Amino acid sequence: MTNRLPWLLVLTICSPLLAQTPPPALIVKIDEKSQPLGLARMETDVRIFGHLAQTTTTMTFHSPLDRVMEGDLYFPLPEGATISGYALDIEGRMVDGVAVEKQKGREVFEEIVRQGIDPGLVEWTRGNNFKTRVFPIPARGERTIRVE
């Protein structure tokens, strides 16, 4: 019995570490079926400030498809985390988004869409999951998204 106690203690301490957050995914619809695009590159930078950590993740997704697509990026976060920054590649450079109140964000989004421009909009969905629409995803091309 005494030999089992250290292993039980290790399992008790490590079990929360085994409960991992699923990876981000850029999902497109093909013939009404959802399909994730391949993650070509991912860079993560973490900075610690006392009891807080600022994590910046830059993801590049590759589309093997022969046509321009629209997709939704699903970005799950660990408990207690939140999105503080968002950027999308536009004409080869990262363009930062601006955080605004939800209603104001919807109004600005609709106004920009009416101008024929495709804006990004990050939305908090169920639990601690965030979602953003990505368009265009070029045929046989890549899109890069940065989340802080």
WOFENQUI-V436859 format. One record per helix or strand of 2 or more residues. SS is the DSSP state (a for helix, b for strand). FROM is the first residue (numbers start at 0). LEN is the number of residues. If there is no record, write none. Layout:
BEGIN
ss->(SS;SS)
from->(FROM;FROM)
len->(LEN;LEN)
END
This chain:
BEGIN
ss->(a;b;b;b;b;b;b;b;a;b;b;b)
from->(1;24;32;37;51;68;85;92;101;121;128;141)
len->(17;6;4;12;11;8;5;4;13;4;9;6)
END
